[in-house]
Amino acid sequence: MWIAWTSLSSREDAEGIARQTVEQGLAACVQLDGPIRSTYRWQGQLEQTEEWRLCFKLLPEQAAALEALVHRLHPYEVPEWLCVEAAQVSEKYLSWARSSG
C-alpha cells in the first residue's frame, strides 16, 4: 500500500478531489486535514498560506492514474505530490483496500 499527499487552498477543492478519486476507485480512502499553515518560496517571494491537506491511501497499481487525475483537477501551477510506500500495513486494512476499488 502507498500513501500520497497534496494540499489545496480551498476546502471545497480538496473535498472535490477526495470524492472523485474514491468514486473512480483510485484511492481506497482520502483523509482531509486542515486548515494547516504552509510556508514556502514561490517565484522568489516568501509565502505563508492556509491550506487543506489530502492524504490518499492507494494500491501501487493506482499510483499513475491517481497522480494524473490529481494534477488534472488541481488548481495550482505546481501542486505538491508526494507518494511513499507504507512500510507496514495490517492485513485486514490491506484486504479492505483491495476490495474497495
C-alpha positions as CSV (number, residue, x, y, z in Angstrom):
1,M,0.0,0.0,0.0
2,W,1.1,3.5,-0.7
3,I,0.3,6.9,0.8
4,A,0.3,10.2,-1.1
5,W,-0.2,13.8,-0.2
6,T,-1.2,17.1,-1.8
7,S,-2.6,20.4,-0.4
8,L,-5.1,22.9,-1.7
9,S,-6.1,26.4,-0.8
10,S,-9.8,25.7,-0.5
11,R,-11.7,23.0,1.4
12,E,-14.2,22.7,-1.4
13,D,-11.5,21.9,-4.0
14,A,-9.9,19.4,-1.5
15,E,-13.3,17.7,-0.9
16,G,-14.0,17.5,-4.6
17,I,-10.7,15.8,-5.4
18,A,-11.1,13.4,-2.5
19,R,-14.6,12.5,-3.7
20,Q,-13.6,12.0,-7.3
21,T,-10.5,9.8,-6.5
22,V,-12.5,7.5,-4.3
23,E,-15.5,7.4,-6.7
24,Q,-13.1,6.4,-9.5
25,G,-11.5,3.7,-7.4
26,L,-8.1,5.3,-7.5
27,A,-7.8,5.7,-3.7
28,A,-9.2,3.4,-1.0
29,C,-9.5,6.3,1.4
30,V,-8.7,10.0,1.4
31,Q,-8.3,12.0,4.6
32,L,-8.7,15.8,4.7
33,D,-6.7,17.7,7.3
34,G,-6.9,21.4,7.9
35,P,-6.6,24.1,7.9
36,I,-2.9,23.8,8.0
37,R,-0.3,26.6,7.6
38,S,2.3,26.3,4.8
39,T,5.4,28.4,4.5
40,Y,7.3,28.3,1.2
41,R,9.0,30.3,-1.6
42,W,7.0,30.9,-4.7
43,Q,8.6,33.0,-7.6
44,G,11.2,34.4,-5.2
45,Q,8.8,35.5,-2.6
46,L,8.3,34.0,0.9
47,E,4.7,32.9,1.2
48,Q,2.5,31.8,4.1
49,T,-0.9,30.4,3.3
50,E,-3.7,28.4,4.8
51,E,-4.3,25.1,3.1
52,W,-6.1,21.8,3.3
53,R,-4.1,18.6,3.1
54,L,-5.3,15.4,1.4
55,C,-3.8,12.1,2.4
56,F,-4.5,9.3,0.0
57,K,-4.3,5.6,0.7
58,L,-3.8,3.7,-2.5
59,L,-2.6,0.5,-4.1
60,P,0.6,0.8,-6.2
61,E,-1.2,-0.1,-9.4
62,Q,-3.4,3.0,-8.9
63,A,-0.5,5.4,-8.5
64,A,0.0,6.7,-12.0
65,A,-3.7,7.2,-12.7
66,L,-4.3,8.9,-9.3
67,E,-1.4,11.3,-9.9
68,A,-2.7,12.1,-13.3
69,L,-6.2,12.8,-12.0
70,V,-4.9,14.9,-9.1
71,H,-2.7,17.0,-11.4
72,R,-5.6,17.5,-13.9
73,L,-8.0,18.6,-11.2
74,H,-5.6,20.6,-9.0
75,P,-5.8,24.4,-9.4
76,Y,-2.1,25.0,-8.5
77,E,0.5,25.5,-11.2
78,V,2.9,23.2,-9.3
79,P,0.9,21.1,-7.0
80,E,2.5,19.2,-4.2
81,W,2.6,15.4,-4.9
82,L,4.4,13.1,-2.6
83,C,4.0,9.4,-2.7
84,V,5.6,6.8,-0.4
85,E,5.3,3.1,0.2
86,A,3.9,2.1,3.6
87,A,6.5,0.0,5.5
88,Q,3.8,-2.0,7.2
89,V,0.1,-2.4,6.6
90,S,-2.3,-4.6,8.6
91,E,-3.6,-7.5,6.6
92,K,-7.2,-6.6,7.3
93,Y,-6.7,-3.0,6.2
94,L,-4.9,-4.1,3.0
95,S,-7.6,-6.6,2.3
96,W,-10.3,-3.9,2.7
97,A,-8.3,-1.5,0.4
98,R,-8.1,-4.2,-2.3
99,S,-11.8,-4.8,-2.1
100,S,-12.9,-1.2,-2.1
101,G,-11.8,-0.3,-5.7
